[in-house]
Structures are given as C-alpha cells and as structure tokens.
Amino acid sequence: MNSRDDLAVNEINQSINMRPLWLPFTPNRQFKASPRLIHKAQGMFYETMEGKEILDGISGLWCVNAGHAREPIIKAIQKQARDLDYITAFNMAHPLQFQAAEMIANLAPEGLDTVFFTNSGSEAIDTALKMALGYHRAKGEHRHRLVGRERGYHGVGFGGISVGGMTPNRKVFSPALIPGVDHISHTHNPEKNAYSKGQPHWGAHLAEDLERIVMLHDQSNIAAVIVEPVAGSTGVLVPPIGYLQKLREICDKYGILLIFDEVITGFGRTGNPFAADTFGVTPDMITFAKGVTNGAVPMGGVIVSEKIYEAFQQGPEEQIEFFHGYTYSGHPLASAAAIATLDVYKEEDLFERTKDLAPYFEEAIHSLKGLPHVIDIRNMGLMGGVELKPIAGSPGKRAHSVFMNCYENGVLVRAAGDTIALTPSFIASKSHIDQIVGTIKSALKAI
C-alpha cells in the first residue's frame, strides 16, 4: 500500500466512530487500530472502503455458498419486505414459512421431514438439545445426559458451549455450563492421518469411546450425542472412514438420539445437500443455518424425524406442545431468502458443481505440503484446512500472520487457531482457487 492509499484509509477510519461497537470473536483493540472495512460485495469479491478488491476464500463465514449479491435472493427479500415485514410465529404464521420448511425437508435425508426454525446455528443447537430431552420425557424416560465431542463447536449458547469441546470458548464460563454433559475423544491424529485427502483411513474405532460413557452412566441416562460430521471451526477435521457409521450403530444399540450439527456442512458444502448424504449416515436430527439463506438474512433451524415430532403431540389440542421458540422464528424475510437461495442452488446445479470442483481444490490445497510451517492439510468437498506449526507460547499467532498477509494481498482466508481454513463459494472458478492457494503460498514464505 502506497502513501496515498495509507492517507485514504486513515481518512476513512477517522470518519467512523468505532468506540461504541464491540466486535464478536475479534481482538477489538488491534482491529480498531487498523480496521478492515468492507462496504460492497459481488460474486466472489468484496470491496473495501478504499476501493480494493478482496477475493472471498471463506464464503463470508462458511455461508455465502452461491456467491455475493445474487439478484434472485435480493429481489425476493425486497418483495417480501414490501408485502409483509413481520408476523409473530406464536399462534400465527405466513405461507412462506411452510414453503421454506417443505423445500428444506425435501432436501433432507429420508425420514427427516419436520423443520423448526431459529435465527442462527447457536439457537438451532440449543433447540435440538431441548428437543432431545423433551423427546425422552414424552416417552416416559428420564434420560438427561448429553454427549458432545472434544474440539467440537456448537455455537455460543450455554447449551452449545456445554456440549462443545473448544477450550477458549468454555474456560471463562465453565462454572455456569449445564451439568450432565460428557465428551467423547476427537478424531485428530496427525501421526496416523496427516495429509489425508478426504476421509482418513485410520480412526473409526474412536467412535467406541461412546461405549465408555455408556458404561459410566448407563444408557438409561443418556439422551443424545451431538457431533459435526466435519468439524469446521476447530480446523476442518474430517471423520475417518466408518467413524460416523459406528457412532450411529452405538446410538441405535442404546436408544440414544444422534444429532448432526450441519450448520457449516449443510446445503452443499460436501457436494450433497447434507453431509449426512455424503457419509451415508442418517441422524435423528440435523441442525442448520448459514447456507440456507446464502448469508443474506439470519436463519437457522432443526430438521427432525416424524417420530420426534409426533412424540410431542400429546395432551389437549389447545395446549402448547413445545415451550420454546424465538421472536423471529421463520421470519418472513428469512423465509423468502431461503426459498430464493434453494432455488438458485437447484437452478444452477451448485451442489453438483461443488463435486466437480472438489478434486481440483483438493490438489491445489495439498500443493502447499512442504512449505514453511505446514504440518498437515485436510479437505472434504469445498472445505480445507492447512495446519501450521504453532509459535511456542503464542498459539494462533502464525495463522493470524498468514491471514493478515493474505488480506493485504487481496484474499480473505480464515485463521482457526493455528489452521488456515478455506471454504470458497460454489461459484468459484479454478482461477479463483489458484489465486487463493497462490496467495497463501506466498504468505507462508513471507512470514
């Protein structure tokens, strides 16, 4: 950046009062000293306040699967804002809620046919956990324990961080986490699986750690197990071959519900509507968010089987069956955005395009092997993680340096701990992949 660019950036930054805003998951002091401000987006690119193009290598935040500023989605939101801006979801509804739910259910694995709307992935997780507890209670069982997984990320609600397994998210709030939660071991083992392309061959047996927890507490106390099919926020951990199948078998053996957190993997990220399809394992519930509206309007939800929905349909018909919900559940604008987004996915065959592009993405990202600081590379569909050797005493600093270097050179990547995470939009071209990977390569050599 030359002195003229520096002057323009400083003038822009000084014109904005940043003090009132507390940014999420951000080192606020550092950011406000040198902010990265975006004011436009189109297709694969952002535009900064000073007019610089930034190639989006992470689909916004794992969510803008069809690329930015898609006209059909924009028009659907605008029309809905004129027609109906809001209606409560409590004892009322609007037609688009039902249409969106039907479209999502039609994409879901066979047997999952009922949708409950939330506004985010975090809310979807807490909703699913409540559903699991309520389901067993409705059946006359008193199963109350929940099982998550080490290194799992399930949002930032107290339920989500309780079943989650990422230490920085848990440590400050540890005294207030919900009781009755256990964690099975994670699947990350660089000694056995480093540089695996797709699913690692070693590690299916790690699912058997659930047997240990069953033996400790007895099956009669365990309500549900929740995992991400591909653990995203911790650095793209791909399940070993046979791992999810074995987890499903153990849950079936003991009558435990299996919940897949597909907030990241849902809606095409692995080349199918859901990762459950990719891995051939059907859970009892799927949580979703992000890609359902292409990131244009906040929306999340839970897809459940008929048996779970029907278990709640008891008592007098005028009685509320599930004391849970949100002011903005199934919001009219979100529903319109979801319908338009799902239409775009279908009309442009974007899930199939993900499958077609995935092999090229795989080879490109694995070309980083052998570069300075790289200790592992993982990928599945259009998800990739490049793990870097940590700097002693400064976890995450090396990956953050790569993030900053890439941004300065026109590419947005994500630093997840000491892993560089990549999740390009499904409309990406091979030249976009080349630019992303080439910029990372230069950054690794420069830092």
C-alpha positions in Angstrom: 0.0 0.0 0.0 1.5 3.4 -1.0 1.4 6.6 0.9 -1.7 7.9 -1.0 -3.6 4.6 -0.1 -2.5 5.0 3.5 -3.8 8.5 3.6 -7.2 7.5 2.1 -7.5 4.6 4.6 -6.7 6.9 7.6 -9.2 9.4 6.4 -11.9 6.8 6.2 -11.1 5.3 9.5 -11.1 8.7 11.2 -14.6 9.4 9.8 -16.1 6.4 11.7 -16.6 6.3 15.4 -15.6 2.7 16.3 -15.8 3.0 20.1 -19.5 2.1 20.5 -19.2 -1.3 18.8 -17.9 -4.4 20.5 -17.0 -6.9 17.7 -17.5 -10.6 18.1 -14.6 -13.1 18.1 -12.2 -10.3 17.3 -9.2 -8.7 19.1 -11.0 -5.3 19.3 -8.1 -3.1 20.2 -6.0 -4.5 17.4 -8.8 -4.3 14.9 -9.8 -0.7 15.7 -6.2 0.4 15.5 -6.1 -1.0 11.9 -9.6 -1.9 10.8 -10.6 -3.8 7.7 -13.8 -2.3 6.4 -15.9 -3.7 3.6 -18.7 -1.8 2.0 -19.7 -3.8 -1.1 -19.7 -7.4 -2.4 -20.4 -9.1 -5.7 -19.9 -12.7 -6.8 -16.6 -13.9 -5.4 -15.3 -10.5 -4.3 -15.6 -7.9 -1.5 -14.7 -4.3 -2.0 -13.0 -2.3 0.8 -13.9 1.3 1.7 -10.9 2.5 -0.3 -12.0 0.5 -3.4 -9.7 -2.5 -3.2 -11.0 -5.9 -4.3 -10.7 -8.8 -1.9 -11.3 -12.4 -3.1 -13.5 -14.1 -0.6 -11.9 -17.5 0.2 -14.3 -18.4 3.0 -17.8 -17.7 1.7 -18.3 -14.9 4.1 -18.2 -17.2 7.1 -19.0 -20.6 5.6 -22.3 -19.3 4.5 -22.3 -17.4 1.1 -22.4 -20.6 -0.9 -23.8 -19.1 -4.1 -21.6 -16.0 -4.1 -22.4 -12.5 -3.0 -25.3 -10.2 -4.0 -27.3 -12.8 -6.0 -30.1 -11.0 -7.8 -32.9 -13.6 -7.2 -32.2 -13.5 -3.5 -32.1 -9.7 -3.3 -35.4 -9.4 -5.2 -37.1 -12.0 -3.0 -36.1 -10.1 0.1 -37.1 -6.7 -1.3 -40.5 -8.0 -2.4 -41.2 -9.7 1.0 -40.2 -6.5 2.9 -42.9 -4.7 0.9 -45.6 -7.4 1.2 -45.1 -8.5 4.9 -42.3 -7.3 7.0 -43.1 -9.3 10.2 -45.6 -11.6 11.8 -45.2 -13.5 15.0 -44.6 -17.2 14.8 -46.5 -17.8 18.0 -50.1 -18.8 17.2 -49.7 -17.2 13.7 -47.8 -17.9 10.5 -47.3 -16.8 6.9 -47.3 -19.0 3.8 -43.5 -18.8 3.1 -42.7 -20.5 6.4 -44.4 -23.6 5.2 -42.9 -23.4 1.7 -39.4 -23.0 3.1 -39.8 -25.8 5.5 -41.1 -28.1 2.8 -38.2 -27.3 0.5 -35.7 -28.0 3.3 -37.4 -31.2 4.3 -37.3 -32.4 0.7 -33.6 -31.9 0.6 -33.0 -33.7 3.9 -32.2 -37.4 4.2 -35.1 -39.8 4.1 -37.0 -39.9 7.4 -36.2 -36.3 8.4 -39.3 -34.4 7.4 -40.1 -31.7 10.0 -38.5 -28.3 10.4 -38.3 -26.0 13.4 -37.0 -22.5 12.5 -34.5 -20.5 14.6 -32.3 -17.5 13.7 -28.8 -18.9 13.9 -26.8 -22.0 14.4 -26.3 -21.4 18.1 -30.1 -21.2 18.6 -30.5 -24.3 16.5 -28.2 -26.3 18.7 -29.9 -25.3 22.0 -33.3 -26.1 20.3 -32.1 -29.6 19.3 -30.8 -30.3 22.8 -34.1 -29.3 24.3 -35.9 -31.4 21.7 -33.8 -34.4 22.7 -34.5 -34.0 26.4 -38.2 -33.4 25.7 -38.5 -36.4 23.4 -37.3 -38.8 26.0 -39.5 -37.2 28.7 -42.5 -37.5 26.4 -41.8 -41.2 26.1 -41.7 -41.6 29.9 -37.9 -41.9 30.0 -35.7 -39.8 32.2 -32.7 -39.6 30.0 -31.0 -36.3 30.9 -27.3 -36.6 29.9 -25.8 -35.1 26.7 -22.7 -36.1 24.9 -20.5 -33.9 22.8 -17.1 -34.3 21.4 -13.7 -32.8 22.2 -12.8 -29.9 19.8 -16.4 -29.7 18.7 -18.0 -26.3 18.0 -21.8 -25.9 18.5 -22.2 -22.2 18.8 -22.1 -19.9 21.7 -25.3 -20.5 23.7 -24.8 -22.2 27.1 -26.1 -25.4 25.7 -23.8 -25.2 22.7 -20.6 -24.4 24.6 -21.5 -27.1 27.2 -21.6 -29.9 24.5 -18.8 -28.1 22.6 -15.2 -29.0 23.2 -13.2 -25.9 22.3 -11.3 -24.8 25.4 -11.2 -21.0 24.8 -15.0 -20.9 24.3 -15.6 -22.8 27.6 -13.0 -21.7 30.2 -14.4 -18.4 31.2 -17.9 -19.7 31.5 -17.0 -23.1 33.0 -18.9 -22.7 36.3 -22.1 -21.9 34.5 -22.1 -24.7 31.9 -25.0 -27.1 32.0 -24.5 -30.2 34.1 -24.7 -33.8 32.9 -22.5 -33.4 29.8 -19.7 -35.7 28.7 -17.4 -35.6 25.7 -16.0 -38.4 23.5 -12.5 -38.0 22.1 -11.8 -36.1 18.9 -10.6 -37.8 15.8 -7.5 -35.6 15.0 -4.3 -37.7 14.9 -1.6 -36.2 12.7 0.8 -39.2 13.4 -1.7 -41.5 11.7 -3.7 -39.2 9.3 -1.5 -36.2 8.3 -2.1 -35.0 4.7 -5.1 -37.3 4.2 -7.1 -36.5 1.1 -10.7 -36.7 2.0 -11.6 -39.2 4.8 -8.7 -40.6 6.8 -8.4 -44.4 6.8 -7.4 -44.6 10.5 -9.7 -43.8 13.4 -13.1 -45.5 13.0 -12.6 -47.2 16.4 -12.5 -43.8 18.1 -16.3 -43.8 18.0 -16.2 -46.6 20.5 -15.3 -44.0 23.2 -19.1 -43.6 23.4 -19.2 -47.1 24.9 -17.1 -45.9 27.8 -19.5 -43.1 28.6 -22.5 -45.5 28.4 -20.7 -47.9 30.8 -20.0 -45.0 33.2 -23.6 -43.6 33.3 -25.8 -46.4 31.9 -27.7 -46.0 28.7 -30.9 -45.1 30.6 -29.5 -41.7 31.5 -28.1 -40.6 28.1 -30.4 -38.6 25.8 -28.3 -37.6 22.8 -24.9 -37.4 21.2 -24.1 -34.4 19.1 -21.2 -34.1 16.6 -20.3 -32.1 13.5 -19.9 -34.6 10.6 -16.9 -32.5 9.6 -15.7 -30.4 12.5 -15.3 -26.9 10.9 -14.4 -24.2 13.4 -11.7 -26.2 15.1 -9.8 -26.5 11.8 -11.6 -28.8 9.3 -11.4 -32.3 10.9 -12.7 -34.9 8.5 -14.3 -38.1 10.0 -12.3 -41.3 9.5 -13.9 -43.9 7.2 -16.5 -45.8 9.1 -16.5 -43.5 12.2 -19.9 -41.9 11.7 -21.4 -45.3 10.8 -20.0 -46.8 14.1 -21.4 -43.9 16.1 -24.8 -44.4 14.6 -24.7 -48.1 15.4 -23.8 -47.5 19.1 -26.6 -44.9 19.4 -29.1 -47.3 18.0 -27.8 -50.1 20.3 -28.6 -48.0 23.4 -31.6 -45.9 22.2 -29.6 -42.6 22.1 -30.5 -39.9 19.7 -27.8 -38.8 17.2 -27.7 -35.1 16.3 -25.6 -33.9 13.3 -24.6 -30.2 13.6 -24.6 -29.3 9.9 -24.6 -25.5 10.3 -21.4 -25.4 8.2 -21.8 -28.6 6.1 -25.5 -28.2 5.2 -26.6 -27.1 1.8 -23.9 -28.4 -0.5 -20.5 -27.8 1.2 -19.5 -31.5 0.8 -21.2 -31.9 -2.6 -24.6 -33.1 -1.3 -27.5 -31.3 0.3 -26.2 -32.5 3.7 -23.0 -34.2 4.9 -25.3 -37.0 6.2 -25.8 -37.9 2.5 -22.1 -37.7 1.7 -21.2 -40.1 4.5 -24.3 -42.3 4.2 -25.4 -41.9 7.8 -28.8 -40.6 8.8 -29.0 -38.9 12.2 -32.2 -38.3 14.2 -31.8 -34.5 13.9 -29.9 -32.1 11.8 -29.2 -28.5 12.8 -28.7 -26.0 10.0 -28.1 -22.3 9.4 -25.6 -20.3 7.3 -26.1 -21.6 3.7 -29.9 -21.8 4.0 -30.2 -18.1 3.1 -26.8 -17.7 1.4 -26.0 -15.5 4.4 -28.3 -12.8 3.3 -30.7 -12.9 6.2 -30.1 -14.7 9.5 -31.9 -18.1 9.7 -31.3 -21.4 11.3 -33.3 -24.5 12.3 -33.6 -28.1 13.2 -34.8 -30.9 11.0 -36.2 -33.9 12.9 -37.8 -37.2 12.2 -41.6 -37.8 12.4 -41.1 -39.9 15.5 -39.6 -37.0 17.4 -42.3 -34.5 16.2 -45.1 -36.9 17.0 -43.8 -37.7 20.5 -44.6 -34.1 21.4 -48.1 -34.2 20.1 -49.8 -35.1 23.3 -52.4 -33.7 25.6 -55.3 -31.3 24.8 -55.1 -29.8 21.3 -55.2 -26.3 22.6 -52.1 -26.9 24.7 -48.6 -25.8 23.5 -46.6 -29.0 22.9 -43.1 -27.4 23.0 -42.4 -24.4 25.2 -39.7 -23.0 23.0 -39.3 -20.6 20.1 -38.0 -17.2 19.1 -39.4 -13.8 18.2 -38.0 -14.1 14.7 -38.5 -17.9 14.1 -39.4 -18.3 10.4 -39.2 -14.5 9.8 -40.9 -13.5 6.5 -37.7 -12.0 5.0 -35.6 -15.0 6.1 -38.2 -17.4 4.6 -38.2 -15.5 1.3 -34.4 -15.5 1.2 -34.3 -19.3 2.0 -36.7 -20.1 -0.8 -34.8 -18.0 -3.3 -31.5 -19.4 -2.2 -32.6 -23.0 -2.5 -34.0 -22.2 -6.0 -30.6 -20.8 -7.0 -28.8 -23.9 -5.7 -31.2 -26.1 -7.8 -31.4 -24.0 -11.0 -27.6 -23.6 -11.2 -26.9 -27.2 -10.0 -24.4 -25.8 -7.5 -24.2 -28.9 -5.3 -23.1 -30.9 -8.4 -20.7 -28.1 -9.2 -19.1 -28.5 -5.8 -18.5 -32.1 -6.5 -16.9 -31.2 -9.9 -14.6 -28.6 -8.4 -13.7 -30.5 -5.3 -10.9 -32.7 -6.9 -9.2 -29.5 -8.3 -9.5 -27.8 -4.9 -8.0 -30.9 -3.2 -4.9 -31.0 -5.4 -4.5 -27.2 -5.1 -4.6 -27.1 -1.3 -2.3 -30.2 -1.0 0.3 -28.4 -3.2 1.1 -26.4 0.0 2.7 -29.5 1.5 6.3 -29.0 2.2 6.1 -25.2 2.5 7.4 -23.5 5.7 5.4 -24.1 8.9 2.9 -26.5 7.3 2.4 -29.7 9.4 -0.9 -31.0 8.0 -3.5 -30.5 5.3 -7.1 -31.7 5.3 -10.0 -31.4 2.9 -13.6 -32.6 2.1 -15.7 -31.2 -0.7 -15.0 -27.4 -0.7 -13.7 -27.3 2.8 -10.0 -27.2 3.5 -7.7 -26.8 6.5 -3.9 -26.0 6.4 -2.5 -26.6 9.8 0.6 -24.7 10.8 3.2 -25.3 13.5 2.3 -23.1 16.4 4.7 -20.5 17.7 5.8 -21.5 21.2 3.8 -19.5 23.8 1.7 -17.7 21.1 -1.0 -20.1 19.9 -2.8 -18.8 16.8 -0.2 -16.1 16.1 1.3 -17.7 13.0 -2.1 -18.4 11.3 -3.1 -14.8 12.1 0.0 -13.6 10.4 -0.9 -15.6 7.3 -4.5 -14.2 7.5 -3.2 -10.6 7.6 -0.6 -11.2 4.8 -3.3 -12.7 2.5 -5.7 -9.9 3.2 -3.1 -7.3 2.3 -2.6 -9.2 -0.9 -6.2 -9.3 -1.8 -7.5 -12.7 -0.5 -9.7 -13.3 2.6 -8.9 -16.6 4.5 -9.8 -17.6 8.0 -7.5 -18.3 10.9 -8.9 -21.0 13.1 -6.4 -21.4 15.9 -3.2 -22.4 14.0 -5.1 -23.7 11.0 -5.9 -21.7 7.8 -9.5 -22.6 6.9 -10.8 -22.3 3.3 -14.4 -22.6 2.2 -14.8 -20.9 -1.2 -18.2 -20.3 -2.7 -19.7 -22.9 -5.1 -19.4 -20.5 -8.0 -15.6 -20.3 -7.6 -13.6 -21.0 -10.8 -10.3 -22.8 -11.0 -8.6 -19.5 -11.4 -10.1 -18.3 -8.1 -8.8 -21.5 -6.4 -5.4 -20.8 -7.9 -5.4 -17.2 -6.6 -6.4 -18.3 -3.1 -3.8 -21.0 -2.8 -1.1 -19.0 -4.5 -1.6 -16.1 -2.1 -1.3 -18.5 0.9 1.8 -19.9 -0.6 3.4 -16.5 -0.8 2.3 -15.7 2.7 3.8 -18.8 4.1 7.1 -18.0 2.5 6.9 -14.4 3.7 6.1 -14.7 7.4 
